[in-house]
């Protein structure tokens, strides 16, 4: 059976292209064969409430630990280079800007920001190459293989940090772990393949809820890793957290490998194609998904991808820089306060995701949810930029409780725009965009903070607030296209007869 629909602006019926999703046109007849491929492990996986979440949870705990302790450990090393000792680094935190202690503190802040930026850029830069290819490859080789690779990469990075902190090795060895994590896709691949897995086992009506659950699990896992982190580092050092994270990644790998725990949802490509042909096919898939122009799908995809880029750019840069801002004068956090702040920020984000993701779609369209998220983001960054105490920092986190909501909203919109066989490809493209954003964010914000911290540490956050103008403009364009499309569909429904499905090669039964 082939579905047919009306060409935009006319009553002329045409066949739906294979690469175009059924959701491209509102006036379509549902394909009766939509569920025919839901068999075997894929069907069993679709009936499970818990599937990919344990992998996300364990990998994210490890990733969040690295994100936070990377900055604190590098600051410790740089402080020792300047003659300041102790696990809970204290340079005096003087508010007297003319004192030697204050100038030393600002110098440590600047050097820490730059060195952390180099480590982040190394990992994120390699993600730009690895994450999209491995995510697209999962459409042919299966989701579990890609998940194993990225989980193993995070495990290697944790092991390197454990070795460096345990044996007091040179900080240059940390680049080995960051390279391993980057080459294997890192967090970007974990999320991309997990989203593709959920798209494999859910219908479009339930997909938004499951995507919200994934993002909530993501932030909750990182928040859990921060709850006792400050106390552990203060009293036991950096070795126990990294040892625990190695164990967490090991459990994640076991969950993936054991057949009956995580079920495969994609059939492996058994046609024996060479690696070169498979690589070529992956690149072609990435190009083809953006080349379908039916119903201006390519424009909507491009706008959604660009919007996702700017949201990722803002959030990824803000967390690490917020920690640096809090460690410096006049706020002067300890490692314990850093852990509490990070945990509170992420728990508030989880609550905002869960409550907002479940309630807002019932009364608002996707575009209005994105507008509200931008407003939350602007308020958060402005208040952080003006912060002179911990109270301001924590209030900023509360105001920004729904700034992460665009993630599941945009992914749901993208997933509805493409066909079933393009899920891995579209999330691979999102992986590229998020990798570029993760690469550019530390470069931009880290360098800006390092240059401006001596006279105004909050300037970097004012820049983040101003960047929101770009996604707001993109959302407005998308909103306008949606309104125009809705009016056109209503006009077609009023002026034209209802389209039907056309059967192919049906033998004449009249005789």
C-alpha positions in Angstrom: 0.0 0.0 0.0 1.3 3.5 -0.8 0.0 6.6 0.9 -0.9 9.6 -1.2 -1.4 13.2 -0.2 -2.1 16.6 -1.7 0.8 18.6 -3.0 1.2 21.9 -1.1 -1.2 24.5 -2.3 -3.0 22.3 -4.8 -5.6 19.5 -5.0 -3.2 17.3 -7.0 -2.5 14.0 -5.3 1.0 12.6 -5.3 2.8 9.6 -3.7 4.6 10.0 -0.5 8.4 9.8 -1.0 10.0 7.0 0.8 12.4 9.3 2.7 9.6 11.5 3.9 7.8 10.8 7.2 4.1 10.4 7.4 3.9 13.4 9.7 5.1 15.8 6.9 1.4 16.2 5.8 -1.5 16.3 8.2 -4.1 14.9 5.8 -2.8 11.4 5.4 -4.4 8.0 5.8 -2.6 5.8 8.4 -0.7 2.9 6.9 -2.1 -0.3 8.1 1.3 -2.0 7.8 3.0 0.4 10.2 3.6 -2.1 12.9 4.6 -5.1 10.7 8.3 -4.8 11.6 7.7 -4.8 15.3 8.7 -8.4 16.0 11.2 -10.4 18.1 13.4 -8.5 20.4 12.2 -5.2 19.2 8.6 -6.0 20.1 9.7 -7.3 23.5 11.8 -4.1 24.1 8.8 -2.0 23.2 6.8 -3.6 26.1 9.5 -2.8 28.7 9.3 0.3 30.9 13.1 0.2 31.5 15.4 -0.3 28.5 18.2 2.1 27.9 17.9 4.1 31.1 20.4 2.1 33.2 23.1 2.7 30.6 22.4 6.4 30.5 22.4 6.6 34.3 25.7 4.8 34.9 27.5 6.5 32.0 26.2 9.9 33.0 27.3 9.5 36.6 30.8 8.8 35.4 30.7 11.7 32.9 29.4 14.2 35.4 32.1 13.2 37.9 34.8 13.9 35.3 33.2 17.2 34.3 33.2 18.5 37.9 36.4 17.0 39.2 38.4 17.9 36.1 38.1 21.6 37.0 38.8 21.1 40.7 41.8 18.8 40.1 43.3 21.1 37.5 42.8 24.1 39.9 44.6 22.1 42.6 47.6 21.3 40.4 47.9 25.0 39.2 47.6 26.2 42.8 50.4 23.9 43.9 52.5 25.2 41.0 52.1 28.7 42.5 53.0 27.5 46.0 49.5 27.0 47.4 48.9 23.6 48.9 45.8 21.7 50.1 42.9 19.7 48.6 40.4 22.5 49.3 42.3 25.2 47.5 42.3 28.5 49.3 44.3 31.5 48.0 42.9 33.8 50.7 39.8 34.7 48.6 40.5 38.3 49.3 38.1 41.1 48.2 40.9 43.6 48.2 41.7 43.8 44.5 45.1 45.4 45.2 46.3 42.6 47.5 48.9 40.0 46.2 46.5 37.2 47.3 43.7 38.5 45.1 46.0 38.8 42.1 47.3 35.3 42.6 43.8 34.0 42.9 42.8 35.6 39.6 45.9 34.2 37.9 45.0 30.7 39.1 41.4 31.1 37.9 42.6 32.2 34.4 45.1 29.4 34.0 42.6 26.8 35.2 40.0 28.0 32.7 42.5 27.7 29.8 43.8 24.3 30.7 40.3 22.8 31.3 39.4 24.4 27.9 42.2 22.5 26.2 41.1 19.1 27.7 37.4 19.8 26.8 38.4 20.9 23.3 40.4 17.7 22.7 37.5 15.4 23.6 34.7 17.5 21.9 36.8 18.0 18.8 37.2 14.3 18.2 33.4 13.8 18.9 32.7 15.8 15.7 34.2 13.0 13.7 33.3 9.9 15.7 29.8 10.5 17.1 27.9 11.0 13.8 29.6 8.1 12.1 29.0 5.7 15.0 25.4 6.8 15.5 24.7 6.3 11.8 26.6 3.0 11.9 24.2 1.8 14.6 21.4 1.8 12.0 23.2 -1.1 10.3 25.3 -2.8 13.0 22.7 -2.5 15.9 22.4 -0.1 18.8 24.2 -2.3 21.3 27.5 -2.2 19.5 27.6 1.6 19.4 26.5 1.8 23.1 29.3 -0.6 24.0 31.9 1.5 22.2 31.0 4.8 23.9 30.6 3.2 27.3 34.0 1.7 27.0 35.5 5.1 26.0 34.1 6.8 29.2 35.5 3.8 31.2 39.0 4.4 29.8 38.8 8.1 30.6 37.8 7.4 34.2 40.7 4.8 34.4 43.2 7.4 33.2 42.0 10.0 35.7 42.2 7.3 38.4 45.8 6.5 37.5 46.9 10.2 37.3 45.3 11.2 40.6 46.4 7.9 42.3 50.0 7.9 41.2 50.4 11.7 40.9 51.3 11.5 37.2 51.7 14.5 34.9 48.5 16.2 33.9 49.5 15.7 30.3 48.4 12.0 30.6 44.8 13.2 31.0 44.8 14.0 27.2 45.1 10.2 26.6 41.8 9.6 28.4 40.1 12.6 26.8 41.2 11.4 23.3 39.9 7.8 24.0 36.5 9.2 25.2 36.3 11.6 22.2 37.2 8.9 19.6 34.5 6.6 21.0 31.7 9.2 20.8 31.6 10.2 24.5 28.3 11.5 26.0 27.1 12.7 22.5 27.0 9.2 21.2 25.4 7.8 24.4 22.5 10.2 24.0 22.2 9.9 20.2 22.0 6.1 20.2 19.8 6.1 23.3 17.3 8.4 21.6 17.4 6.3 18.4 16.8 3.2 20.6 13.7 4.9 22.2 12.5 5.9 18.7 12.8 2.2 17.7 10.5 1.0 20.4 7.9 3.8 20.8 5.1 5.3 18.8 5.2 9.1 18.0 2.4 9.8 20.6 4.6 8.4 23.4 7.9 9.5 22.2 7.9 12.9 23.8 7.3 11.4 27.2 10.2 8.9 26.8 12.5 11.6 25.6 11.7 13.7 28.7 12.5 10.6 30.8 15.9 10.3 29.1 16.8 13.9 29.7 15.6 13.7 33.3 17.7 10.6 33.8 20.6 12.4 32.3 20.5 15.3 34.7 19.5 13.2 37.6 22.5 10.9 37.2 24.9 13.8 37.1 23.2 15.4 40.1 23.5 12.1 42.1 27.2 12.1 41.3 27.6 15.5 42.9 25.7 15.0 46.2 28.6 13.7 48.3 31.4 14.6 45.9 32.7 17.6 47.8 32.9 15.7 51.1 34.6 12.7 49.5 37.2 14.9 47.8 37.8 17.0 50.9 38.4 14.1 53.2 39.6 11.2 50.9 41.0 12.9 47.8 40.2 12.4 44.1 41.0 8.6 43.9 37.7 7.2 45.5 35.4 9.0 43.1 37.2 7.9 40.0 37.5 4.4 41.3 33.8 4.3 41.9 33.1 5.7 38.4 35.2 2.9 36.8 33.0 0.4 38.6 29.9 2.2 37.4 31.1 2.1 33.7 31.9 -1.6 34.2 28.3 -2.3 35.3 27.1 -0.4 32.2 29.2 -2.5 29.9 27.9 -5.7 31.5 24.3 -4.5 31.1 24.9 -3.9 27.4 26.8 -7.2 26.8 24.4 -9.6 28.6 21.8 -10.5 25.9 18.6 -10.6 28.0 19.2 -7.4 29.9 19.4 -5.0 26.9 17.6 -6.2 23.8 18.7 -5.3 20.3 16.2 -3.3 18.3 17.9 -3.2 14.9 18.7 -6.1 12.6 22.4 -6.2 11.7 23.4 -5.7 8.1 24.5 -9.1 6.9 25.0 -8.3 3.2 28.7 -8.5 3.6 29.5 -5.0 2.4 33.0 -3.8 2.7 34.0 -1.2 5.3 34.5 1.3 2.5 31.0 0.8 1.1 29.5 1.0 4.6 31.3 4.2 5.3 30.2 5.7 2.0 26.6 4.6 2.7 26.8 6.4 6.1 27.9 9.6 4.5 25.2 9.4 1.9 22.6 8.8 4.6 23.7 12.0 6.3 23.3 14.0 3.1 20.0 12.4 1.9 18.1 13.1 5.2 18.5 16.8 4.6 17.9 16.7 0.9 14.2 15.8 1.0 12.4 19.1 0.1 8.8 17.8 0.2 6.7 20.2 2.3 9.8 22.3 3.1 11.0 19.5 5.4 14.7 20.3 4.8 14.1 23.9 6.0 12.4 22.8 9.2 15.1 20.3 9.9 17.8 22.9 9.4 16.1 25.4 11.7 15.5 22.8 14.4 19.2 21.7 14.2 20.5 25.2 14.4 18.2 25.9 17.4 19.5 22.8 19.1 23.1 24.0 18.5 22.6 27.3 20.3 20.9 25.8 23.3 23.7 23.2 23.6 26.3 25.9 23.2 24.9 27.9 26.1 24.3 25.1 28.6 27.6 23.2 28.1 29.7 26.4 28.6 27.7 27.7 31.6 28.1 24.8 34.0 31.9 24.7 34.2 32.2 28.5 34.1 29.7 28.8 37.0 31.9 26.6 39.1 34.9 28.7 38.4 32.9 31.9 39.2 31.9 30.4 42.5 35.4 29.3 43.4 36.7 32.8 42.9 36.2 36.1 44.8 33.8 37.3 46.2 31.8 34.0 46.4 34.7 31.8 47.5 33.2 28.3 47.4 34.8 25.2 48.8 34.8 21.8 47.0 31.8 20.9 49.3 29.8 23.9 48.1 30.7 23.2 44.5 29.2 19.7 44.9 26.1 21.1 46.5 25.6 23.8 43.9 26.1 21.4 41.0 23.7 18.8 42.6 21.0 21.5 43.3 21.3 22.9 39.8 20.8 19.5 38.2 18.1 18.4 40.5 16.2 21.6 39.8 16.7 21.0 36.1 15.4 17.4 36.5 12.3 18.8 38.3 11.8 21.4 35.6 12.2 18.8 32.8 9.8 16.3 34.4 7.1 18.8 35.5 7.4 21.0 32.4 7.7 18.1 30.0 4.6 16.5 31.3 2.4 19.5 31.8 3.4 22.2 29.3 2.7 20.0 26.2 -0.9 19.6 27.4 -1.6 23.3 27.1 1.1 24.8 24.8 2.5 24.0 21.4 6.1 23.2 21.0 7.1 26.7 19.9 5.6 28.3 23.0 7.5 25.9 25.2 10.7 26.9 23.5 9.9 30.6 24.0 9.5 30.0 27.7 12.7 28.0 27.9 14.6 31.0 26.3 13.1 33.3 28.9 14.2 31.0 31.7 17.7 30.8 30.2 18.0 34.6 29.9 16.9 35.1 33.6 19.4 32.4 34.8 22.4 33.9 33.0 21.7 37.5 33.8 21.3 36.7 37.5 24.5 34.6 37.5 26.4 37.5 35.8 25.3 39.9 38.6 26.0 37.3 41.4 28.0 38.4 44.4 27.0 35.6 46.8 25.9 32.0 46.8 22.3 33.1 47.2 22.3 34.7 43.8 23.9 31.6 42.2 21.3 29.2 43.7 18.4 31.6 42.7 19.8 31.6 39.2 19.6 27.8 39.1 15.9 27.9 40.2 15.0 30.5 37.6 16.7 28.4 34.9 14.8 25.3 35.8 13.3 24.8 32.3 16.3 26.0 30.2 17.0 22.4 29.4 13.5 21.6 28.1 14.3 22.5 24.5 16.4 19.2 24.3 13.5 16.7 24.4 11.1 19.1 22.6 13.5 19.6 19.6 14.4 16.0 19.5 10.7 15.0 19.4 10.0 17.5 16.6 13.0 16.1 14.6 11.9 12.5 15.2 8.5 13.3 13.8 9.9 14.9 10.7 11.8 11.8 9.5 11.0 8.2 8.7 11.7 5.2 10.9 14.9 4.3 9.0 16.2 7.8 9.4 16.1 7.9 13.2 19.8 7.0 13.7 20.8 9.4 11.0 18.9 12.4 12.3 20.3 11.8 15.8 23.7 11.4 14.3 23.4 14.9 12.8 22.2 16.2 16.2 25.3 14.5 17.6 27.5 16.5 15.2 25.8 19.7 16.1 26.1 19.0 19.8 29.8 18.0 19.4 30.5 21.3 17.6 28.7 23.2 20.3 30.6 21.3 23.0 33.8 22.0 21.2 33.1 25.7 20.6 31.5 26.4 24.0 34.7 25.9 26.2 36.8 27.7 23.6 34.5 30.7 23.5 33.4 30.9 27.1 36.6 29.7 28.7 38.7 32.1 26.7 36.3 35.0 27.4 36.2 34.2 31.1 40.0 34.0 31.3 40.4 37.4 29.6 37.7 39.2 31.6 37.8 37.6 35.1 40.3 40.2 36.4 37.8 43.1 35.9 34.4 41.4 35.5 33.8 37.7 35.8 30.1 38.0 35.1 30.6 39.4 31.5 30.7 35.8 30.1 27.2 35.2 31.4 25.9 38.4 29.9 27.2 37.2 26.6 25.3 33.9 27.1 22.1 35.8 27.9 22.5 37.8 24.7 23.0 34.7 22.6 19.4 33.7 23.3 18.3 36.3 20.6 19.4 33.8 17.9 17.3 30.8 19.0 14.3 33.0 19.6 14.6 34.3 16.0 14.9 30.7 14.6 11.9 29.6 16.7 9.8 32.5 15.3 10.6 31.4 11.8 9.6 27.8 12.6 6.4 29.1 14.3 5.5 31.1 11.2 6.0 28.1 8.9 3.9 26.0 11.2 1.0 28.5 11.2 1.2 28.8 7.4 1.2 25.1 7.0 -1.8 24.7 9.3 -3.8 27.3 7.3 -2.8 25.6 4.0 -3.9 22.2 5.3 -7.3 23.6 6.5 -7.8 25.1 3.0 -7.0 21.8 1.3 -9.3 19.9 3.7 -12.1 22.3 2.9 -11.7 22.5 -0.9 -10.5 19.0 -1.8 -11.9 15.5 -1.4 -10.4 13.2 1.2 -7.2 11.4 -0.1 -7.2 7.7 -0.1 -4.6 4.9 -0.1 -3.7 3.4 -3.5 -3.2 -0.3 -3.6 -0.3 -1.6 -5.7 -0.5 -4.8 -7.8 -3.9 -5.9 -6.5 -5.3 -8.6 -8.7 -8.8 -8.1 -10.1 -11.2 -10.2 -8.1 -14.3 -9.3 -10.1 -14.1 -12.4 -12.1 
